[in-house]
């Protein structure tokens, strides 16, 4: 399950990173007219997506990828909500970006910390205590 999720994250984030550079899909700094993007923001999506694909291919642990990725996106979310229209003055964001980053961080943190590997290498939800 975690590996499949890494494939999904990888494909989607890589695609979003590429689309951030496509005129018509991105106009006036808005991807699909909803999410704020700029060159650096799109590069970050590309790097995040390629890292997810590398984890899915087994270059490094998918669990570790989601732990690191979830923490980083969690920080981006908090900073985005606090600053409102930017993340550390580096990338422009809006409320739609903040909500999406929150959702991405939550899923990644759950995949990284809330799931465990079973005996066959498959990830399953951890039992509630």
N, C-alpha and C positions, 0 to 999 in steps of 0.2 A: 504493500500500500504506500509506504513512504517513497519508494523508488518511483512508482507510478506518479505520485504527486510531484516529485522532482521533475519528471518528464513534462508534466502539465505546466508547472511554473517556468521551466526552461523555455518551452515553446512559446508560451504566452508572453513572457517578459522580453524574450528576444524579438518577437514580432512587434510588440509595443515599442521597443527601442528603435526598430527599423522604421515603423510607421511615423514615429516622431520627426523623421526627416523627410517625409513624403508630402509635398505640397498638395493641397486639396483635402487630404485627410487631416492634416495639421495646417490650420490657418489662423493667423493672428495669435500664435502661441498657444492655441487650444487644440488638443487632440480630440477628434470627433465632436468638437464644439463643447466639450464637457471638462476635460482635464487640462490643466496648464502644463506645458512642456517647453523646454528649450534644449539647446544642444547638449549641455551637461546632464540634464535630467534624462534625455534619451540615451546618452552614453551609459549612465548609471543603470538604466533598464537593460541595456545590452549586456553589460558586465554581469549583472545579477542573473540574467537569463542564461548566459553562457556558463556561469558557475553552476547553476542548477543542472544544466545538461551534462557538465563534467561529473557532477555528483551522481546523476542518473546512470551515466556510463560506467561508474565505478572507479573513477579516478581518485575520489576521496569519499568519505562517509556521507551518505544522504542525511543521516541523523545530525551529524556535525554541521553540515551545510544549513539545515533548517534551524539549528540552535543559533548559529552565528547570524544568519540572515534574519531570523525573527527578532533577535536583540537589536540589530542595526535598524531594521524597519520600525521596531517599537520606539527607538530613540528618535528616528525621523518623524514618527507620528506625534510624539510628545512635543518636540521642538516645533513642528508645523502648527499644532494647535496653539502653542504659546505665542509664536511669532505671527501667525495668521496668514501672511502672504509670501513667506520665504522660509527656507531652511538654512539657517546660518548665513543668509545673504548670498547663498550659492545657487540655489534653484528656486524658481518661482512655483508657488503652489496655491491652490484654492481649497475650499471646503470639500469639494468632491475628491481631490487628491488626498486630503487628510483622512477622510472616511475610508477610502480604498486602501491607503497605507495601514490603517488600523485593522481592517479585515485581513490583509495580507500578513501582517505581523501576528495576528491571533492564530491564523491557520498554521503559519510557519512555526510558531512557538509550540503549538499543540503537537505538530508532527515531530519536532525536535525533542521535546521534553515529555509530552504526554503519551507517546506511543512507545512500545518496547518491541524488540525483535523476539519472535518465537523461535523454537528449535529449528525451523526450516528456513530461517532468514527472512520470514515475512513479518511485517509490522502489524501489531494488533493493539487496540486500545488497552491501556493499563486498567486493571480493575479498581473500582472506587474503594476507598478505605473507610 
